[in-house]
């Protein structure tokens, strides 16, 4: 049987995790809004009449030759990258968030076309017509930040409610178990947001699909959570963690 001290330590850990995730998720909300503004500005940007000589808000296409490519497949901390050459011979370095569909197929001397906006290559198109955003691209950032905010806030909210429920249980094991069930269901709520982001990116689904699909799955998880909470309050889960 787990003692009161073990239950108290577990509750504190969940509470600290909840505060941390809520703080991170809250910080991502303004980043998501800023990313939305940047995406709207990019979509509204006109095509440059001619290649600008300085950083510009208009968009223009530039031909490059690939000088070198490094996918950094052996490192978790480095993004895929490529060095490009302008027709003048001036080098231009770009990085990608992942390897597909363009970065993985690049070879030295390949001809590519870069879309340039505000002084950076935001998209790269290969000879076959495939294109991929670079890390400076504005289109994927809002979705990434939204998924991060959903993951952190949903996990943090569940962990906060569950840990406070357990904290105020005052030795009532049924209520302590109910709080634990709320905490545990925060994990799939957060993980689901990340998995749906990965699926949305891999299948090129529209950005609005992320909150829609996550909302449907989250509703099912919450319904499942309610069932477990009711079972815990009835004493049917009292022995699940060896605390009956």
Backbone torsions as a table, in degrees:
resi	resn	phi	psi	omega
1	UNK	NA	137.0	178.1
2	UNK	-80.6	135.7	-179.0
3	UNK	-80.4	173.3	179.5
4	UNK	-62.3	-33.6	179.6
5	UNK	-65.3	-39.5	178.0
6	UNK	-65.3	-42.2	179.2
7	UNK	-65.5	-38.5	179.2
8	UNK	-66.0	-41.3	179.0
9	UNK	-64.8	-40.0	178.6
10	UNK	-63.6	-41.5	-180.0
11	UNK	-64.2	-41.9	178.9
12	UNK	-62.8	-41.6	179.4
13	UNK	-62.7	-43.3	176.8
14	UNK	-63.8	-39.2	-179.1
15	UNK	-65.8	-43.2	178.1
16	UNK	-64.2	-42.2	177.3
17	UNK	-62.1	-38.3	179.3
18	UNK	-63.6	-46.1	-179.6
19	UNK	-62.1	-42.8	-179.9
20	UNK	-62.5	-48.5	-178.4
21	UNK	-65.9	-37.9	177.2
22	UNK	-65.1	-36.8	178.3
23	UNK	-66.5	-45.1	179.5
24	UNK	-64.9	-44.5	179.5
25	UNK	-62.8	-40.4	178.3
26	UNK	-64.4	-36.0	178.5
27	UNK	-68.0	-27.6	-179.0
28	UNK	-78.0	-21.2	-178.5
29	UNK	-61.8	-51.2	177.1
30	UNK	-65.5	-29.9	175.9
31	UNK	-65.3	-39.2	177.3
32	UNK	-62.5	-43.9	-179.9
33	UNK	-65.4	-41.4	178.3
34	UNK	-64.2	-38.4	178.8
35	UNK	-66.3	-36.3	176.7
36	UNK	-62.5	-42.2	179.3
37	UNK	-63.1	-43.7	-179.9
38	UNK	-63.8	-38.9	178.3
39	UNK	-64.9	-43.0	178.7
40	UNK	-62.7	-39.6	178.8
41	UNK	-64.7	-38.2	179.0
42	UNK	-65.8	-45.7	-178.4
43	UNK	-65.2	-29.6	-179.5
44	UNK	-87.4	-7.6	-177.1
45	UNK	-66.7	133.4	179.1
46	UNK	-77.0	166.7	174.8
47	UNK	-81.6	135.5	-179.9
48	UNK	-65.2	138.7	176.5
49	UNK	-67.5	-31.2	176.6
50	UNK	-153.9	164.8	-178.5
51	UNK	-60.2	119.4	-178.8
52	UNK	-71.9	151.9	-179.3
53	UNK	-92.4	-7.2	177.4
54	UNK	-142.8	173.0	-178.6
55	UNK	-55.7	130.6	-174.7
56	UNK	-136.5	155.2	177.1
57	UNK	-82.4	-9.2	177.1
58	UNK	-85.6	163.4	-177.7
59	UNK	-104.8	142.0	175.7
60	UNK	-148.8	153.2	-178.0
61	UNK	-101.4	141.4	-177.0
62	UNK	-135.3	133.0	176.9
63	UNK	-80.6	138.8	178.1
64	UNK	-132.3	160.8	168.5
65	UNK	-116.0	132.5	-179.7
66	UNK	-72.8	125.5	176.6
67	UNK	-93.4	-44.2	179.4
68	UNK	-156.7	157.1	179.7
69	UNK	-136.7	136.7	175.6
70	UNK	-136.4	110.3	-178.4
71	UNK	-79.3	-11.6	179.8
72	UNK	49.7	40.1	-177.1
73	UNK	-65.3	-20.0	-179.6
74	UNK	-91.4	2.6	-177.6
75	UNK	-125.3	134.5	178.0
76	UNK	-84.0	-13.8	-171.2
77	UNK	-106.9	0.2	-179.8
78	UNK	-120.0	138.4	179.2
79	UNK	-86.4	156.0	172.0
80	UNK	-57.7	142.7	-176.4
81	UNK	-144.7	159.6	178.8
82	UNK	-147.3	146.3	173.3
83	UNK	-105.6	124.4	-179.1
84	UNK	-110.5	159.3	177.9
85	UNK	-124.2	130.6	171.7
86	UNK	-72.9	162.0	176.1
87	UNK	-54.8	-27.9	178.8
88	UNK	-75.6	-10.8	-177.6
89	UNK	96.3	-3.5	179.3
90	UNK	-71.7	131.8	-178.6
91	UNK	-78.9	154.3	177.8
92	UNK	-144.0	122.4	-176.3
93	UNK	-99.4	133.9	177.2
94	UNK	-132.0	151.9	175.4
95	UNK	-127.2	157.0	-178.2
96	UNK	-124.1	157.3	176.4
97	UNK	-77.6	-29.3	177.9
98	UNK	-148.9	-177.4	-173.1
99	UNK	-92.8	-19.2	-175.1
100	UNK	-110.5	152.0	4.6
101	UNK	-96.3	-6.8	-172.2
102	UNK	-100.3	-48.6	-171.9
103	UNK	-54.7	-41.5	-176.3
104	UNK	-66.2	-22.0	-177.8
105	UNK	-100.7	1.1	-178.6
106	UNK	-74.9	141.0	175.7
107	UNK	-132.8	152.7	175.4
108	UNK	-54.0	140.1	180.0
109	UNK	81.0	-2.2	174.7
110	UNK	-64.7	149.1	175.9
111	UNK	-98.8	128.7	-179.8
112	UNK	-134.4	165.3	177.9
113	UNK	-123.2	125.5	179.3
114	UNK	-103.7	140.4	173.8
115	UNK	-96.5	120.5	-173.3
116	UNK	-110.3	133.8	179.1
117	UNK	-148.0	130.3	179.9
118	UNK	53.6	40.3	172.9
119	UNK	81.9	7.1	-179.4
120	UNK	-133.0	150.0	173.8
121	UNK	-78.3	112.3	-175.9
122	UNK	-99.1	-15.2	-178.5
123	UNK	-153.7	142.6	-179.7
124	UNK	-126.9	132.0	-178.9
125	UNK	-118.7	131.3	-178.7
126	UNK	-91.4	-176.8	-175.3
127	UNK	-66.5	-24.1	179.5
128	UNK	-85.2	-2.2	179.2
129	UNK	92.5	-3.6	175.7
130	UNK	-71.4	144.0	178.6
131	UNK	-133.0	156.5	-178.0
132	UNK	-149.3	137.4	176.3
133	UNK	-71.2	146.4	170.4
134	UNK	-89.0	-179.4	178.4
135	UNK	-67.7	-15.3	177.2
136	UNK	-90.5	-2.7	-179.5
137	UNK	-66.8	141.5	-176.0
138	UNK	-92.7	-4.9	-169.6
139	UNK	-84.8	-31.2	-177.5
140	UNK	-89.5	-19.0	-174.1
141	UNK	-61.6	-43.5	179.4
142	UNK	-59.2	-42.3	-179.3
143	UNK	-65.7	-42.3	177.9
144	UNK	-58.9	-46.6	-178.4
145	UNK	-68.3	-36.5	177.9
146	UNK	-64.0	-45.2	179.4
147	UNK	-62.5	-41.7	178.5
148	UNK	-63.1	-42.3	179.2
149	UNK	-65.3	-43.4	178.7
150	UNK	-61.4	-43.9	-178.3
151	UNK	-63.3	-49.6	-175.8
152	UNK	-69.7	-44.1	-176.5
153	UNK	-69.6	-39.7	-179.5
154	UNK	-68.5	-43.9	176.9
155	UNK	-63.9	-45.7	-178.2
156	UNK	-62.2	-41.1	-179.7
157	UNK	-65.0	-44.5	179.5
158	UNK	-65.1	-43.0	-180.0
159	UNK	-65.6	-36.4	179.3
160	UNK	-67.3	-48.1	179.7
161	UNK	-62.3	-45.9	-178.1
162	UNK	-65.8	-42.0	-178.6
163	UNK	-69.3	-38.2	177.1
164	UNK	-68.1	-36.9	176.7
165	UNK	-60.1	-46.9	178.7
166	UNK	-65.0	-38.4	-177.8
167	UNK	-63.8	-35.6	-179.0
168	UNK	-94.3	7.8	179.1
169	UNK	-67.1	-27.0	176.9
170	UNK	53.6	49.4	176.5
171	UNK	84.5	-3.8	177.8
172	UNK	-78.9	107.5	-172.6
173	UNK	-68.7	-28.9	178.5
174	UNK	-66.6	-44.7	178.5
175	UNK	-69.9	-34.3	176.2
176	UNK	-63.0	-42.6	178.5
177	UNK	-65.8	-37.0	178.1
178	UNK	-63.7	-43.1	177.0
179	UNK	-61.9	-38.5	179.3
180	UNK	-64.4	-38.0	178.4
181	UNK	-63.4	-38.9	177.7
182	UNK	-64.0	-45.2	179.0
183	UNK	-58.5	-48.9	-175.5
184	UNK	-63.4	-32.8	179.6
185	UNK	-75.2	-12.0	173.4
186	UNK	-68.2	-27.0	-179.4
187	UNK	-63.4	-54.6	178.4
188	UNK	-64.9	-27.8	176.2
189	UNK	-61.4	-45.1	179.8
190	UNK	-72.5	-44.6	-178.7
191	UNK	-62.7	-37.8	-179.4
192	UNK	-59.2	-40.5	179.5
193	UNK	-60.9	-41.2	180.0
194	UNK	-69.7	-41.9	179.8
195	UNK	-63.7	-40.3	179.6
196	UNK	-68.4	-35.2	174.6
197	UNK	-60.0	-44.8	179.5
198	UNK	-62.3	-43.6	179.3
199	UNK	-65.6	-40.6	-179.8
200	UNK	-63.9	-41.1	179.6
201	UNK	-70.1	-42.2	-177.3
202	UNK	-68.0	-31.9	-176.2
203	UNK	-103.3	2.5	178.6
204	UNK	57.5	40.1	175.8
205	UNK	-73.8	155.2	176.7
206	UNK	-62.4	152.4	-175.7
207	UNK	-60.1	-33.4	-177.9
208	UNK	-67.1	-15.8	179.6
209	UNK	-68.0	-27.1	-176.3
210	UNK	-62.6	-56.9	-179.5
211	UNK	-66.5	-29.3	-179.9
212	UNK	-67.4	-51.4	-178.3
213	UNK	-65.5	-42.6	-179.9
214	UNK	-61.9	-40.4	180.0
215	UNK	-61.5	-40.5	179.2
216	UNK	-65.8	-47.7	-179.6
217	UNK	-65.6	-39.4	179.5
218	UNK	-62.0	-37.8	178.2
219	UNK	-62.4	-39.3	178.4
220	UNK	-67.6	-40.3	179.0
221	UNK	-64.7	-42.2	179.9
222	UNK	-65.3	-37.7	177.0
223	UNK	-63.8	-40.7	177.2
224	UNK	-64.4	-38.6	179.2
225	UNK	-62.7	-42.4	179.2
226	UNK	-59.9	-40.8	178.8
227	UNK	-62.0	-43.0	178.9
228	UNK	-67.7	-37.8	178.7
229	UNK	-63.6	-44.3	178.4
230	UNK	-61.5	-43.0	179.1
231	UNK	-63.0	-38.5	178.9
232	UNK	-65.6	-41.9	-180.0
233	UNK	-66.7	-24.5	177.4
234	UNK	-86.0	-2.9	179.4
235	UNK	84.7	13.5	-176.7
236	UNK	-86.1	-9.4	179.5
237	UNK	-120.3	12.7	-176.6
238	UNK	-59.2	-31.9	-176.5
239	UNK	-99.6	3.0	-176.1
240	UNK	-61.0	-36.5	179.8
241	UNK	-105.8	16.7	179.8
242	UNK	76.2	23.8	-175.6
243	UNK	-117.0	24.4	-178.7
244	UNK	-70.3	NA	NA
